[in-house]
């Protein structure tokens, strides 16, 4: 992505727009694990990035919260220093020593400097020296970055140390890298998942310490709002038109996917699945015979998701878009067939807007 594109990326204005923006980004499975499906975490990173003056994607991929403390890779910290107009120089012998220097733009006659050596790393208990080489293992006995990439780790330590000393005013709380807060990181300073230990075979008659212990079943607690719709459907729905009305209300309340205690099976189930199953057992009643003021003209039960997808594909055909599926998955991180009504309708509106502009 070019610098021009990053600078031109629009940022949401106002809390409502920011929340909506975070919800859309959280649907993308390309984000770091701590952000996927968690719009609150996305919103936190975006707002923190706004304080730092960096783009939302840079904030999401570069800021990591370790034990409640925001942290960033040495690369992002160095970028913030340079973005503020200060000079950052890093030198290394490629093996045992790295030095970072900062010359502030408002104090060009003074040089801030930090040097990290393998000896300092040993004193800090980041690694040991065995047979003349750095040695450091994680909890699973696997080599860490201090053993595999000592030169890169020394550079990272030197950069963050001199930045804290010289440029506290541009870090806004990003004082440490994830590795300095105890995370296992790769050579770029990004947190990585711990390796899975291979379990040994349990011999006959030997107790298995890793066996899953029996757990006391927890009482199922249905979603309160979704359960109200399920109970109302079981009690009051007389025909498919009544289910249509309840489905529309449940979709607006975003509870179709929540877990409820299905009245027909007395088992946990998704509200949407229960409503579909119930609709299949009900007769077609004319709208005039329906009670209440939410009657649906079409007595046949319809799936709003399927209808929305049909409308989207019709719009795509009308505007000549033959890459709909690929474009949709790239934008939302999932196929059209797995999307919800809101996402599908949003894409449909975008295509209609494009067609109108044309």
N, C-alpha and C positions, 0 to 999 in steps of 0.2 A: 504494500500500500504506500503510495507516494505521500510526501509531506503535504502537498496541496489538498489531497483528498482528506487527510486527517483534519486539516484546518477547516475544511469546508463542511465537516460533519455537523449537522444540526444537533444542538443539545436541548432537551426538554425544558420548558419554562413553567415554573409553578409546581406545587407538590403533586397535584393530580396527574399532570403530564409526566412527571418523574416516576410516579408509582406505576403508571401504565407502561412507560418505557422499560422499567425494571422487570415488570411481569412478562413482557415480550422477550426480553433478553434471557430471562431465566428458563425459557422453553428450549433454548439452544443447547444441545448436548456437546457442543464444541468448547464450552467454557470449562474452567477448572472445576473439579468435583465439588468444592465447597459452595459453588454458585448455582449449579444445575438444579432447577426446581425450587430455588430459594430466593424469591424476588427481594426479600428484606436484605439479604446479604449483598445482592446486586446493587440495591439502592444505596446501601452504606458505602460500597466501594465507589460508586458514581459520585456521591456527594463529597467523599474524601478526595477523589480525583479532581473535582471542581475546585476545591480549596488549593490543590497543588498546581492547578492550571494545566492538567493533562486530560487527554481524551478519555471517554468512558471505557473503551476497550483496553486502553493502556492501563487504566486503574484496575480493571477487573483481573487482567492477566498479570499485573505487576505487584499488586498489594495483597499480602497474605496476613490474616489475623491468627496469631499463635498465642494460645492461652489468654485471649482477650486483648492482646496488644497488636496494633498494626505494625507490619514489617514490610520491607521491600528488598529486592535484590540489589546488590551493589551496582549493577548496571543502571537501574532506575534512580538510585540515589545519586550516582555520578551525572546522570542526565539532568536531574533537577538542579544540581550545582551549576552545570554549564548553561542551562536554560536561564538561570538568574544572572548570567553574564560574567561569572567567575571562571578562571582558568584552572583546569584540573589536568595534572600530568602524572602518569603512572609508569614506573620503570621496574624491571624485574630481571634477575639473572636466569630465569627459567627453571630454577630448581629450589633454592633455599632462601631467597630473599626478595622482597618486593617493597618499593617505596612509592608513596603517593604524596603529591604536593598540590596545594591550592594557593593561588594568588587571587585575592579578592579584587573586584573591579574598583571598590571604594578605598582600597588600601594596597596599591600596587607595589609598595616598597617592602612589604613583609611577606615571607613565605611560610605557610603552615605545612608541616611535614609529619608523616607517620611512616614508620618502617616496621614491617613484620618479617620475622625469620622463623625457621623451623624450631630454633631454640625457644622462642616466645610461645610457639604453638605447643611445645612439650610442657613448658611451665604452666600454660593454661589448660593442660590436660586434654587438648584437642587431638593429640596423636602421641605416639612413642617413636623412638628410633630403634629399629632392630636390624642388625646386619648392615648398618649404614643407610637404611632407607626408612621413610616414614611408615608407620604402621598404625591403623585405626580401624576398628570393626564396630558394626552396629549390634543391636541386641540379638540378632540372629547369626552373628559371626561372619557377616558379609563385609567386604571392604567398603569403607565410606569414601567420600570424595577427598578427604585429607590424605588417604593412602593412594588413591588413583590419580588425583589432580592437585597435588600440593601447591604448584605454582599459581594456579587459578585461585585457590583458597587463600593464599597469602595476599594476592592482589585485592581480593574482596575485603579482607580484614583491614588492609591499609587504607582503602578507599573510604570505608564506613567510619573508621576511626578519625581520619583527618577531616571528613565532612562534618562529623559531630563537633569537632573542635572549631572549625572555621566557618561553618555555614548553618548553624542552628536555626537561623531565621528563615531558611528556605525548605527545611525538612518537615515542619508542621507535625512533629510527633513521630516521624518515620526515622527513629534513631538507630534501629537495629535491622540486621538481615534475619530471615527465618532461622538460619543456622546458628546465629548468636543467641536466639531464644530457645534453642534446644531441638530444632527440627533437623531431620536428615535431608540433605539437599544434594542436587546434582552439581556438575561442574559450573553451571550458570547461576548457581545460588537459589534455584527454585526448589520448593519442598517436593519430596517424592514419597511414595508409599513405601512402607517397610516391606522387605521381602518376606515371603511365606516360608516358614520352616517346614521341611519335609518330615513327616512323622514316620517313626520306625514301626515295623510290624510288631503287633502284640502277639506273643506266643500263647498257645493254648493253656488255660488255667491262670494266666497272668492278668491282673486287673488292668483295665485300660484307663489311664488317668485322663485321656483326652476324650473319652466317650461323653456324649451329651447326656447330662443328668436329667432325669424326669422332672418336669416342671408342673406345678399346679396350674391347671387351666384357668385363665383369667376370664372373668365374666365379660361377655360382649356388650359394649356400650354403643348403641346406634347413634348416628348423627341426628341431633334433635330436630333441626329444620327438615332434613330429608325424611325422618320418620313421620312427621306431620303430614307430608304429601302422601306417603305410603298408606297411612291409616285412613286418610281422607278418600283415597282411591278405592280402598277395600270397602269402605262404608257407603260412599255416595255415588261412585261411578256406575251408571246404568248402561252405558253404550260407549262406542269408540270415540264419539265426539266429546264425552266427558273426559276421557283419557287425554285427548288432544289438548283440551283446555288446561288440565293439570300439568301436562308435559311442558307447555309454553311457559307457565308460571315457574315451574321447577328449573327450566333452562335459564330463565331470567335471574333466578336466585342462585345459579351455578351450583346446584346440588344433585344433578343427575348422576354424577359419578360417586357420590358418597355412599357409605355402607349403612344399610338399614336392616331391620329384622323383617324379612318379607312375610306379610300376613298369611300367604298361602302355604309356605313351607316351614315357617317358624325358624328359618335359618338366615344367617347374614347374607346379604346380596346387595348389588348396586341398585339404587333406586330406579335408574333408567331401564335396567334389565327386568325388574319386577313390573314396571308399567307396561313394557312391551308384552310380557307374558300374560298379564291381566287383560290387555286389549284383545289378545287373540281369543279370549273366552267370552267376550261380550258381543251382543248383537249390534247391528247397524241401526241406530236410532236417528230419525230425521231431526234436524236442528230445532224444529218447532217443538218437538217433544222433550227437548233438553231443559232441565231446570237451571235457574241462575241466568246471569247476563253475559256469560263467557262462552256461549255456544259457538262451535266451529261449523262453518257452512258445509264442509265436506265431512260426511259421517265416517268415511274410511280413515282408519288410524294411519298417520304418516310419520315418518322418522324425520325430524327437522334437520339432522345432520346430513341425511341422504339428499334431502331437498336442497340444502345449501350447497352441497357438492355439485348437484346437477346444474344449479344456477351458475356456479363458478365456471364449470366447464363450458356452458353455453356462452358465457361472456368471453372466455378465452378464445373460443372459436370465432366469435363475432369480431374481436379485435385482431385476429390472426396470430395469436400466441400459441405456437405448437410445442413449446418447452414448459408448459404449465407445471407438470409434476416435478421436474428438476428445479425450476425456479421457486416453487413453493417449499420444497424440502430445504433448499439453500437458505431461504428466508426464515423459516420457522423451526428447522432442525428435525422435522418429522414428515412422513408422507401425508398426502391429502387424506388418505383413507383412515389415518389415525388422529386427525385433527378434530377440534371441536367447532361448534357452530360459529363462535366468536371469531376464531382465526380465519375460517373459510370466508365468512362475510366480510372480514377486513380486507382480505386479498381481492374479493369481488369488487369492493368499493374502490380499491386502488386501480383495478383494471378499468372500471367504469370511468374513473376520473381521467385515466390516460386516454381512453377513447374520446371523452368529452373535450380534452385539451387538444386532441388531434383534429 
